[in-house]
Amino acid sequence: MPRKKKDKQEEKIELKLLNALNSTDLFSQQNNRMDRLPLYISDNMKHHLRSYQLDAIRHLDMVRHMQGADELYNQLMFYMATGSGKTDIMAATILYLYYEWGYQCFLFTTHTTAVVAKTLDNFINSDSPKYLFNEPISIEGNHITIRAVDEYPAELEDDTIYIKFAGIQQLSNNIYTPLENSITEDSLARNKMVILADEAHHFNVGTRSKNSNKDSRNWERLLDHIRKLNPKNLQLEFTATIDLHNPEIYQKYQNKIIAEYDLSKFINDGYSKKVYRLQANNSDESKMLNAILLSQYRKRIARNMDIPDFKPVILFKSSTIEMSNNTEQIFHEMIDDLTSESLQDFIQSQNKSTQSEALHLAYQYWLKQDFAETVSELKRDFRRFNVINANDSGSKDILDDTSVAQKLNTLETNSVRAVFAVAKLSEGWDVLNLYDIVRIGEKNIKLKDTNSEAQLIGRGARYNPFIYQGKRSYKRRFDERKPEIQLLERLYYHTINNPQYLENLRKSLDAINLPVNEDTKYQTHEAIVRPSFKRTAIYNHGNIYYNKVVNVPASSYDSIKKYGIDTESASVIDLEDATTERNYDTGADKHELSSSHTIIAARFSNPADQALIKTAVSYMKFFRFNKLKQYCPTLTSMYEFLTSKSWLGQAVVQARVANGTEKLTSDQRLTVVERYLAYVQQAIVKNFMRSKGTNEFLPMAVKEVVNDYTKRVAVDFNNPTAAKIGPYPMSTKDWYAYDQAIVDVLEKQFIDQIGAIMPTLKQQYQDAYLIRIDERADDFKLHDFDSEVPHYAGYMPDFILYLKDADYIYQVYMEPKGDQLLERDNWKQELLERINPKNVVILGENQNVKLYGVKFFIRDDKRHTIQELRDKNLLKDSRDNFELS
C-alpha cells in the first residue's frame, strides 16, 4: 500500500491550458506582444521581473486574447512558489489590465487581515520599503494614482486605479450583512472588476468538501458570486499550495492554471536559500544553544567578509503555547547563566559527537575564539530585548497582533535575533533573514501540523539580498565557495528526533515539492600535500606561472569585438525551449538534430530588416544613445552602432525552432532580435573597463599555490547525471603532489593516462610531477591574450605537468573537460593552445623555463593528449613498445 500511495503522488499532472500556452503553435497563432515587458510596466515597477514572472504576464495576455475569454477564462490561477514574487506579478497585472483592458476597479482579498494590511502597504504606501511601484506612476505622460477605497465611486475618475482591500470574512459580512457606507452587491456590479485572491487554496473549501458546498456562504461560493455580478469580471488566484492530486480540485483547475513555478525549480534556479535539515538528538536547551552558536557564527562570517547589516534570525517553534512560553523562559535563563567555562565545556563535548557539518564548522571556529568575549557577545545579542514572544491563542493569526506584526515584518532592520512561536507563521510572513528554525519538543506531530511547518520552511527559504562587495544580489552567489561561506545562503531546519514526525515532515515537504538537503549526508575529503613533495626543491624554491593583466583603456573599446561579441558567426536564439524534449544525460541541454532547426530572423546589413531592428531597440532603454555612450565611448551615433562592420552591421541572428516551423511571424522575429540585443547589452556592460591578459607571464611560488585543501562531496546525489566525485588514494604514486586525488570520473581517467606515461617521463627528466590546482587558488589564473575576440574572465586549469631536466623547466597546462562544456569553454582551449615558448615571455626569469598548453582531455581521449606531448617533443617514447593500460 505505501508504494501505491507514492506512485500516486508522483503521477504526472497534465495542465491542459498551461501546456497550450507553452506551445509554439499557440505562440505563432497569436499577436503576442508580451514576450517583452512593455515600458508601461517596466518603467513603473521597482523590481525587474524575472523570466518566470514575465512568462506569467505573457500567459495572461495570451489568454485574454483568446476567443470567448470573458466567459471561458474569467477565473485563472497563478501557481507559484512561496517567495517567488507573486505580489510583483500582481502589481504588474494591475498595470497590464488597467492599460490594455481598461480595468480600474480591483478587489484584493485573502483569509488573514495581516496579509491584507501588508499588501496594502505594497501597493499603496509609497513610503514603505516594500512598496512595489516607482513613484510617481506614469503611463504615456499621464500620472496614474492607485487609491485604496472602501467602496468604488459611482463615477470613476480618469488615470485612477481603485483597490479595495478586504479579508474574506470582512467581505462576506459586507455582502451578506450589509451596513451603511459599506460595499454592496449593487456597487460591485456597477463596474467591471478584477478579484485578486491571494493564498487561494483557502478558497477551495467547497471543492474539497462536499458538505461545505451546501453552505452558500462559504468563501469559494462567495467569490464565485462576486465574479458573476458582472460578465466582464475577472478572478485571478495566487497560491503556492494546491492539491492537484485531489480529483475535484484537478477537475476545477486543469484549465485555469496559467503559470506554474514550484519550490524545487525556485530553489534550483538560485532565487532562494538552500534548505538543510539538521537532525538534533539533544535536549531542547542544547538545541537552542547550538542554534545561537550557528547563528552567531554566520554573523561573524558576514562581518569578516565586510557584509554590512547582516543579522541572522532564529525561530524556535513549539507545538503548544505552554511549551513555547516555558522554552522561552529556559532560553533566557540559559543566556543569563552562560559562562566562558560552561560554553567551552559544551562546545568541546558537542564537537566530539556531532555529525552535522554546519555545527562542526561552528565548533571549530568558536574553539579558536576568546570564550569570555564570545559569552559577552551572546548575552548582548540575545538579551530579552532582542527576543519576540509571538504566541497566539490559536483563534487568530499572530500577525493580527499589530505590535508583534510590526516587529516580525521588520526583522531585517530591527535588533531582534530570536522568535518564539507556535502557529500560523506559514502565511503572510515575508521575513528574509530567517536562517534557523528549531523544532522544540518531542510530541508526536500530525500530518496537518507538518504541512504547516513545510509552508513555514518554504517562507523561511526566501533569499536575503544582502550587499557583498558593494552589490546586492537576489540570487545565490556562494554555491561554489567554501561551506562556511555558503552558510550565509542556507536555511537550517533543526528537527526533533521522532520517527513519526520525520516521516510526516517528509510527506509534507514532498507535497509542496520542497527539496531539503541532509546536513549529515555529506562528506568532506581532504587532500594533503605529500610530505615527500614538501621536501623537494620544486616545492621550496620552484615557481609556477600565470600571465600578467593590464587595464583596458576606454579608448580601446572601438568595436563590438572588444566586448567579446563575434558578429562574424551567426548568433542562435532559442525559440523552441518550451516544447521540445531535452536530453539531460550529460547534464546539459542538447538539441537533437531531428527535433529542431534554425531560421534567420534578421540580418543587420539587410535594409529590409532595419525597421524590425529599430523597433526592438526602441523597447530597450539601454540602447538610448546617451546611455550606450557611457559604455561605448568611441561610438559616434546609433546609426554607426547598428550598421558599421565594426559594431553590429555584420550581425546575423537566427532562431532555433521546432521542426515543422518554416517561417517566423513578425512577433517571433521581433522577440529573437530583442533577446539578441539583451545578450549584446549584457556583454557590453560586463566587459567594459576590464582587465585583459598579456603574453607576459609572472612567477608564483609553488608553495603558495600547492596547499592542503578540502572538498565537500555529497554521498548520495539526487541527480543521477551529476559527476561522481570521490577520493582516490595516491600513496604509491610519488609523482602526484597530494596524498589523494579528489576528482570525478573524467579527471580520474586523465590522471590514469598521465600515470601510464610517468615511467617514461621519469627516465627522460630529473623531476616529473602532476600538480592539481585547487579551484580556490584565486590568485593563480590564466587570462586570454592575443585573441581577436577577447575573453576577460580568469581561467584556472585543473592540472600542471611539471617537468625538469638538466637544461629546462617545462610546465604544461592541462584540463579535462566534459563534453557538455566543450562548446562553451572553447575559448579556454584556444588559450591553452596559444601558450608555447614562441608566444610567451617569462618575466623576472632567465630563459630556462618553457611553458606549454595542450588541448582539453575529453572522454574517450584515445591518447590524443599523449600525442600532443609527443608533438611538442615533451615525451620521447618508443611508439612501438608503448601501450596505454
JONORTA-V854004 format. One record per pair of residues at least 4 apart in sequence whose ideal C-beta (glycine too) atoms are under 8 Angstrom apart, sorted by the first residue. I is the first residue (numbers start at 0). J is the second residue. If there is no record, write none. Layout:
I:J  I:J
This chain:
0:4  1:5  2:6  3:7  4:8  5:9  6:10  7:244  8:244  8:509  8:510  10:244  12:243  12:244  12:249  13:18  13:253  14:18  14:253  14:256  14:259  15:19  15:253  15:254  16:20  16:62  16:72  16:253  16:254  16:255  16:256  16:257  17:21  17:58  17:256  17:257  17:258  17:259  18:22  19:25  20:25  20:58  20:61  20:62  20:257  21:577  21:578  22:26  22:577  22:578  23:27  23:574  23:575  23:577  23:578  23:656  23:657  23:660  24:28  25:29  25:61  26:31  26:61  26:577  26:667  27:660  27:664  27:667  29:61  29:64  30:64  30:666  31:57  31:60  31:61  31:64  31:666  32:37  32:60  32:666  33:37  33:53  33:56  33:57  33:59  33:60  33:61  34:57  34:666  34:670  34:673  35:618  35:669  35:670  35:673  36:40  36:41  36:48  36:53  36:56  36:91  37:41  37:95  37:98  38:42  38:618  39:43  39:94  39:98  39:138  39:139  40:44  40:48  40:56  40:91  40:94  40:95  41:47  41:48  42:133  42:137  43:94  43:132  43:133  43:136  43:137  43:138  43:143  44:48  44:87  44:90  44:91  44:94  44:131  44:132  44:133  45:130  45:131  45:132  45:133  46:84  46:87  46:131  48:52  48:53  48:56  48:84  48:87  48:88  48:91  49:53  49:84  49:270  50:54  51:55  51:83  51:258  51:260  51:264  51:268  52:56  52:83  52:84  52:87  52:88  52:91  53:57  54:58  54:258  55:59  55:77  55:79  55:88  55:257  55:258  55:260  56:60  56:88  56:91  56:92  56:95  57:61  58:62  58:257  58:258  59:63  59:75  59:92  59:95  59:235  59:257  59:258  60:64  60:95  60:99  61:65  62:68  62:72  62:75  62:257  63:68  63:72  63:99  63:100  64:68  65:71  65:72  67:71  67:72  68:72  68:73  69:73  69:230  69:231  69:233  70:230  72:255  73:226  73:232  73:233  73:234  74:226  74:233  74:234  74:236  74:255  75:233  75:234  75:235  75:236  75:255  75:256  75:257  76:199  76:235  76:236  76:237  76:238  76:241  76:252  76:255  76:256  76:257  77:85  77:88  77:235  77:236  77:237  77:238  77:256  77:257  77:258  78:238  78:239  78:241  78:256  78:258  78:259  78:260  78:261  79:83  79:84  79:85  79:88  79:237  79:238  79:239  79:258  79:259  79:260  80:239  80:260  80:261  80:262  80:264  80:265  80:457  81:239  81:262  81:454  81:457  81:458  81:460  81:461  82:265  82:270  82:271  82:457  82:458  82:460  82:461  82:462  83:239  83:260  83:265  83:270  84:88  85:89  85:197  85:237  85:239  86:90  86:118  86:121  86:131  87:91  87:131  88:92  88:237  88:258  89:93  89:107  89:118  89:122  89:195  89:197  89:235  89:237  90:94  90:121  90:122  90:131  90:132  91:95  92:96  92:193  92:195  92:235  93:97  93:105  93:122  93:145  93:160  93:162  93:193  93:195  94:98  94:136  94:138  95:99  95:100  96:100  96:102  96:193  96:233  97:101  97:102  97:103  97:143  97:160  98:138  101:191  102:191  102:192  102:193  102:233  103:155  103:159  103:160  103:161  103:190  104:151  104:155  104:161  104:163  104:190  104:191  104:192  104:193  105:160  105:161  105:162  105:163  105:192  105:193  105:194  105:195  106:162  106:163  106:165  106:170  106:187  106:192  106:193  106:194  106:195  106:225  107:115  107:118  107:119  107:122  107:162  107:163  107:164  107:165  107:195  107:197  108:115  108:164  108:165  108:166  108:167  108:170  108:194  108:195  108:196  108:197  108:222  109:114  109:115  109:118  109:166  109:167  109:196  109:197  109:198  109:201  109:427  110:114  110:166  110:167  110:168  110:198  110:201  110:202  110:218  111:115  111:166  111:198  111:396  111:398  111:399  111:426  111:427  112:116  112:166  112:169  112:396  112:399  113:117  113:396  113:398  113:399  113:404  113:427  114:118  114:197  114:198  114:398  114:426  114:427  115:119  115:164  115:165  115:166  116:120  116:164  116:404  117:121  117:129  117:408  117:427  117:429  118:122  118:164  118:197  119:123  119:124  119:147  119:164  120:124  120:127  120:129  120:130  121:127  121:129  121:130  121:131  122:130  122:131  122:132  122:145  122:147  122:162  123:145  123:146  123:147  123:162  124:130  125:130  125:132  125:134  126:130  129:429  130:134  132:136  132:145  135:142  135:143  136:142  136:143  136:144  136:145  137:141  137:142  137:143  138:143  141:158  142:158  143:158  143:159  143:160  144:158  144:159  144:160  145:159  145:160  145:162  146:159  146:160  146:161  146:162  147:162  147:163  147:164  148:152  148:161  148:162  148:163  149:163  149:180  149:181  149:182  150:163  150:180  150:181  150:182  150:183  150:186  151:155  151:161  151:163  151:182  151:186  151:187  151:189  151:190  151:192  152:156  152:161  153:189  155:159  155:161  155:190  163:182  165:169  165:170  165:173  165:182  166:170  167:171  167:201  167:202  167:218  167:221  168:172  169:173  170:174  170:182  170:221  170:225  171:175  171:216  171:218  171:221  172:176  173:177  173:178  173:181  173:182  173:183  174:182  174:183  174:184  174:221  174:224  174:225  175:216  177:181  177:182  177:183  182:186  182:187  183:187  184:188  184:228  185:189  187:192  187:225  187:228  187:229  188:228  188:229  190:229  191:229  191:231  191:232  191:233  192:225  192:229  192:232  192:233  193:232  193:233  193:234  193:235  194:222  194:225  194:226  194:232  194:233  194:234  194:235  195:235  195:237  196:202  196:222  196:234  196:235  196:236  196:237  197:237  197:238  198:237  198:238  198:426  198:427  199:203  199:236  199:237  199:238  199:241  200:238  200:240  200:241  200:242  201:218  202:218  202:219  202:222  202:236  203:207  203:219  203:241  203:248  203:251  204:208  204:211  204:217  204:218  204:219  205:211  205:212  205:214  205:217  205:219  205:220  206:212  206:219  206:245  206:247  206:248  206:251  207:211  207:242  207:245  207:247  207:248  208:212  209:213  210:214  211:217  211:219  212:217  212:220  214:220  215:220  216:220  216:221  217:221  218:222  219:223  220:224  221:225  222:226  222:234  223:227  224:228  225:232  226:232  226:233  226:234  227:232  228:232  236:255  239:262  239:454  239:457  239:511  240:454  240:511  241:248  241:252  242:248  242:510  243:248  243:249  243:252  244:249  245:249  246:250  247:251  248:252  249:253  251:255  252:256  260:264  260:265  261:265  261:511  261:512  262:266  262:271  262:457  262:460  262:511  262:512  262:513  262:514  263:267  263:512  263:513  263:514  264:268  265:270  265:271  266:270  266:271  266:273  266:274  266:460  266:513  266:514  267:514  268:474  269:474  269:475  269:478  270:462  270:473  270:474  270:475  271:460  271:461  271:462  271:475  272:434  272:459  272:460  272:461  272:462  272:463  272:475  272:488  272:489  272:490  273:460  273:475  273:478  273:485  273:488  273:489  273:490  273:516  274:456  274:460  274:489  274:490  274:492  274:513  274:514  274:515  274:516  275:357  275:489  275:490  275:491  275:492  275:515  275:516  275:517  275:518  276:491  276:492  276:494  276:515  276:516  276:517  276:518  277:355  277:357  277:358  277:491  277:492  277:493  277:494  277:518  277:519  278:493  278:494  278:496  278:501  278:518  278:519  279:285  279:286  279:289  279:437  279:493  279:494  279:495  279:496  280:496  281:285  281:286  281:289  282:286  283:287  283:326  283:329  283:439  283:440  284:288  284:329  284:333  285:289  285:345  285:349  286:290  286:437  286:439  286:493  287:291  287:315  287:326  287:329  287:330  287:333  287:437  287:439  288:292  288:333  288:345  289:293  289:349  289:358  289:493  290:294  290:313  290:315  290:435  290:437  290:493  291:295  291:313  291:377  291:381  291:416  291:417  292:296  292:346  292:358  292:361  292:362  292:365  293:297  293:357  293:358  293:361  293:435  293:486  293:491  294:298  294:311  294:312  294:313  294:416  294:434  294:435  295:299  295:373  295:376  295:377  295:380  296:300  296:360  296:361  296:364  296:365  296:483  296:486  297:301  297:309  297:311  297:434  297:486  297:487  298:302  298:309  298:310  298:311  298:380  299:303  299:364  300:304  300:483  300:484  300:486  300:487  301:306  301:309  301:465  301:487  302:306  302:309  304:467  304:484  304:487  305:468  306:465  306:466  306:467  306:487  307:465  307:466  308:412  308:465  308:466  309:432  309:465  309:487  310:410  310:411  310:414  310:416  310:432  311:416  311:432  311:433  311:434  311:435  312:410  312:415  312:416  312:417  312:418  312:430  312:432  312:433  312:434  312:435  313:416  313:417  313:418  313:433  313:434  313:435  313:436  313:437  314:417  314:418  314:420  314:424  314:433  314:435  314:436  314:437  314:455  314:459  315:323  315:326  315:327  315:330  315:417  315:418  315:419  315:420  315:437  315:439  316:323  316:420  316:421  316:424  316:436  316:437  316:438  316:439  316:452  316:455  317:322  317:323  317:326  317:419  317:420  317:421  317:439  317:440  318:322  318:421  318:439  318:440  318:442  318:444  318:448  319:323  319:421  319:440  319:442  320:324  320:390  320:391  320:392  320:393  320:421  321:325  322:326  322:439  322:440  322:442  323:327  323:388  323:390  323:419  323:420  323:421  323:439  324:328  324:388  324:390  324:419  325:329  326:330  326:419  326:439  326:440  327:331  327:386  327:388  327:419  328:332  329:333  330:334  330:381  330:386  330:417  330:419  331:335  331:383  331:386  332:336  333:337  334:377  334:378  334:381  334:382  335:378  336:341  337:341  337:342  337:374  337:377  337:378  338:342  338:374  339:343  339:370  339:371  339:373  339:374  340:344  340:370  341:345  342:346  342:365  342:370  342:373  342:374  342:377  343:347  343:366  343:370  344:348  345:349  346:350  346:362  346:365  346:366  347:351  347:366  348:352  349:353  349:358  349:362  350:359  350:362  350:363  350:366  353:358  353:359  353:362  354:519  355:359  355:518  355:519  356:360  356:482  356:518  356:519  356:521  356:523  356:711  357:361  357:482  357:486  357:489  357:491  357:518  358:362  359:363  360:364  360:482  360:483  360:486  361:365  362:366  363:367  364:368  364:483  365:370  365:373  368:372  368:373  369:373  370:374  371:375  372:376  373:377  374:378  375:379  376:380  377:381  378:382  380:385  380:416  381:385  381:386  381:416  381:417  382:386  384:414  385:414  385:415  385:416  385:417  386:415  386:416  386:417  386:418  386:419  387:403  387:406  387:407  387:415  387:417  387:418  387:419  388:419  389:397  389:400  389:403  389:407  389:418  389:419  389:420  389:424  390:397  390:419  390:420  390:421  391:395  391:396  391:397  391:400  391:421  391:422  391:423  393:421  393:422  395:399  396:423  396:426  396:427  397:403  397:404  397:407  397:420  397:422  397:423  397:424  398:403  398:404  398:407  398:408  398:423  398:424  398:427  398:428  399:404  400:404  401:405  402:406  403:407  404:408  405:409  406:410  406:413  406:415  407:418  407:424  407:428  407:430  408:428  408:429  408:430  409:413  410:415  410:418  410:430  410:431  410:432  410:433  411:430  411:431  411:432  411:463  420:424  422:451  423:451  424:428  424:455  424:458  425:451  425:452  425:454  425:455  425:458  426:454  426:458  428:458  429:458  429:461  430:458  430:459  430:461  431:461  431:462  431:463  431:464  432:463  433:458  433:459  433:461  433:490  434:463  434:486  434:489  434:490  434:491  435:490  435:491  435:492  435:493  436:455  436:456  436:459  436:490  436:491  436:492  436:493  437:493  438:452  438:492  438:493  438:494  438:495  439:495  440:495  441:495  441:496  441:497  442:497  443:497  443:499  443:500  444:448  444:449  444:452  444:497  444:499  444:500  444:503  444:504  445:449  445:503  446:450  446:503  446:506  446:507  447:451  448:452  448:503  449:453  449:500  449:503  449:504  449:506  449:507  450:454  450:507  450:510  451:455  452:456  452:504  452:507  453:457  453:504  453:507  453:508  453:510  453:511  453:513  454:458  454:511  455:459  456:460  456:490  456:492  456:508  456:513  456:515  457:511  457:513  459:490  459:492  460:490  460:513  462:473  462:474  462:475  462:488  463:488  464:471  464:472  464:473  465:471  465:487  466:470  466:471  467:472  467:476  472:476  475:488  476:488  477:484  477:485  477:487  477:488  478:485  478:488  479:774  480:484  480:485  481:485  481:775  482:486  482:523  482:711  485:489  491:518  492:515  494:500  494:501  494:504  495:500  496:501  497:501  498:502  499:503  500:504  501:505  502:506  503:507  504:508  505:509  506:510  507:511  508:513  508:515  509:513  514:717  516:520  516:521  517:521  520:713  520:714  520:715  521:711  521:712  521:713  521:714  522:711  522:712  522:714  523:709  523:710  523:711  523:712  524:709  524:710  524:711  524:712  524:725  524:726  524:739  524:741  525:707  525:708  525:709  526:707  526:708  526:709  526:710  526:726  526:737  526:738  526:739  526:740  526:741  526:771  526:773  527:707  527:737  527:738  527:739  528:532  528:533  528:538  528:705  528:706  528:707  528:736  528:737  528:738  529:533  529:729  529:733  529:735  529:736  529:737  529:738  530:534  531:535  531:733  532:537  532:538  532:705  532:736  532:768  533:538  533:539  534:538  534:539  535:539  535:541  535:766  536:540  536:541  537:541  537:701  537:766  537:768  537:801  537:803  538:701  538:702  538:705  539:702  541:700  541:701  541:801  541:808  542:698  542:699  542:700  542:701  542:844  543:698  543:699  543:701  543:704  543:770  543:779  543:799  543:801  543:810  544:696  544:697  544:698  544:699  544:810  544:841  544:848  544:850  545:696  545:697  545:699  545:779  545:780  545:781  546:692  546:693  546:694  546:695  546:696  546:697  546:781  546:782  546:784  546:839  547:692  547:693  547:695  547:696  547:697  547:842  548:690  548:691  548:692  548:693  548:782  549:690  549:691  549:693  550:688  550:689  550:690  551:555  551:556  551:561  551:688  551:689  551:690  551:691  553:632  553:633  553:687  553:688  554:632  554:633  555:561  556:561  556:562  556:630  556:631  556:632  556:633  556:687  557:561  557:633  557:645  558:645  558:646  559:564  559:566  559:645  559:646  559:647  559:679  560:564  560:565  560:566  560:645  560:787  560:788  560:789  561:686  561:789  562:682  562:683  562:686  562:687  563:682  563:685  563:686  563:788  563:789  563:790  563:791  564:679  564:682  564:788  565:788  566:603  566:646  566:647  566:648  566:649  566:650  566:651  567:649  569:597  569:599  569:651  569:652  569:653  570:650  570:651  570:652  570:653  570:675  570:678  571:597  571:653  571:654  571:655  572:600  572:652  572:653  572:654  572:655  572:671  572:674  572:675  573:654  573:655  574:654  574:655  574:656  574:663  574:667  574:670  574:671  575:579  575:594  575:595  575:655  575:656  575:657  575:660  578:657  579:590  579:591  579:594  579:595  579:657  580:591  580:594  581:588  581:589  581:590  582:588  582:589  582:591  583:587  583:588  583:720  584:720  585:589  585:720  585:817  585:818  585:819  586:718  586:720  586:721  586:722  586:817  586:819  587:818  587:819  587:820  589:819  590:594  590:595  590:655  591:595  593:658  594:657  594:658  595:655  595:656  595:657  595:658  596:655  596:656  596:658  597:653  597:654  597:655  597:656  598:653  598:654  598:656  598:660  598:661  598:662  598:663  599:651  599:652  599:653  599:654  600:652  600:653  600:654  600:663  600:667  600:668  600:671  600:672  601:605  601:608  601:611  601:612  601:651  601:652  601:668  601:671  601:672  602:608  602:650  602:651  602:652  603:608  603:612  603:641  603:642  603:647  603:648  603:649  603:650  603:651  603:652  604:642  604:648  604:649  605:609  608:612  609:613  609:641  610:614  611:615  611:665  611:668  611:669  611:672  612:616  612:641  612:672  613:617  613:641  614:618  614:669  615:619  615:669  615:672  615:673  615:676  616:622  616:637  616:641  616:676  618:673  619:673  619:676  619:677  619:680  620:626  621:626  621:627  621:680  621:684  622:626  622:627  622:637  622:640  622:676  622:680  623:627  624:628  624:634  624:636  624:637  625:629  626:630  627:631  627:634  627:637  627:640  627:683  628:632  628:634  630:683  630:684  630:687  631:640  631:683  631:687  634:639  634:640  634:646  635:639  636:640  637:641  638:642  639:643  639:646  640:646  640:647  641:646  641:647  641:648  642:646  642:647  642:648  643:647  643:648  644:648  644:649  647:679  650:675  652:671  652:672  652:675  653:671  654:663  654:667  654:668  654:671  656:660  656:663  663:667  663:668  663:671  664:668  665:669  666:670  667:671  668:672  669:673  670:674  671:675  672:676  673:677  674:678  675:679  676:680  677:681  678:682  679:683  680:684  681:685  682:686  683:687  685:791  686:789  686:791  689:791  690:782  690:791  691:782  691:783  691:784  691:789  691:791  692:781  692:782  692:783  692:784  693:782  693:784  694:784  694:785  694:838  694:839  694:840  695:839  695:840  695:842  696:839  696:840  696:841  696:842  696:850  697:842  697:843  698:841  698:842  698:843  698:844  699:703  699:704  699:778  699:779  700:704  701:705  701:770  702:706  703:778  704:770  704:772  704:773  704:776  704:778  704:779  705:736  705:770  706:773  706:776  708:773  708:775  710:724  710:741  712:724  712:725  712:741  716:721  716:723  722:743  722:744  722:745  722:817  723:743  723:744  724:741  724:742  724:743  725:741  725:742  726:739  726:740  726:741  727:739  727:740  727:741  727:742  727:747  727:750  728:738  728:739  729:735  729:737  729:738  729:739  729:740  730:738  730:739  732:754  732:757  734:754  734:757  734:760  734:761  734:767  734:768  734:769  735:740  735:750  735:768  735:769  735:771  736:768  736:769  736:770  736:771  737:771  740:746  740:747  740:750  740:771  742:746  742:747  742:750  742:771  743:747  744:748  745:749  745:815  745:816  745:817  745:856  745:857  745:858  746:750  746:797  746:815  747:751  748:752  748:815  748:856  748:858  748:860  749:753  749:798  749:813  749:815  749:856  749:860  749:864  750:754  750:769  751:755  751:884  752:756  752:856  752:860  752:862  752:864  752:865  752:883  753:757  753:769  753:798  753:800  755:883  755:884  756:760  756:865  756:868  756:874  756:876  756:881  756:883  757:761  757:767  758:762  759:763  759:874  759:875  759:876  759:881  760:764  760:767  760:802  760:874  761:767  763:767  763:804  763:874  763:875  764:802  764:803  764:804  764:809  765:803  765:804  765:805  766:801  766:802  766:803  767:800  767:801  767:802  767:803  768:800  768:801  769:798  769:799  769:800  769:801  770:798  770:799  770:800  770:801  771:797  771:798  772:776  772:779  772:795  772:796  772:797  772:798  772:799  774:795  776:795  779:795  780:793  780:794  780:795  781:793  781:794  781:795  781:796  781:812  781:830  781:834  782:791  782:792  782:793  782:794  783:789  783:790  783:791  783:794  783:826  783:830  784:830  784:833  785:833  785:838  786:790  786:826  786:829  786:830  786:833  790:826  790:830  794:827  794:830  796:812  796:813  796:814  796:831  796:852  797:813  797:814  797:815  798:812  798:813  798:814  798:815  799:810  799:811  799:812  799:813  800:809  800:810  800:811  800:813  801:808  801:809  801:810  802:808  802:809  802:810  802:811  802:873  803:807  803:808  803:809  804:809  806:847  807:847  807:848  807:849  808:847  808:848  808:849  809:849  809:850  809:851  809:873  810:848  810:849  810:850  810:851  811:850  811:851  811:852  811:853  811:868  811:873  812:831  812:834  812:850  812:851  812:852  812:853  813:852  813:853  813:856  813:864  814:827  814:828  814:831  814:855  814:856  815:855  815:856  815:857  816:820  816:821  816:824  816:828  816:855  816:856  816:857  817:821  817:857  817:858  818:857  818:858  820:824  821:825  821:828  821:855  821:857  824:828  824:855  825:829  826:830  827:831  827:855  828:832  828:854  828:855  829:833  830:834  830:852  831:852  831:853  831:854  831:855  832:852  832:853  832:854  833:838  833:852  834:838  834:839  834:850  834:851  834:852  835:839  835:850  835:851  835:852  835:871  836:849  836:850  836:851  839:850  841:846  841:848  841:850  844:848  851:871  851:873  853:864  853:867  853:868  853:871  854:863  854:864  854:867  856:860  856:863  856:864  860:864  862:866  862:883  863:867  864:868  865:869  865:874  865:883  866:870  867:871  868:873  868:874  869:873  869:874  869:875  869:876  869:878  876:880  876:881  877:881
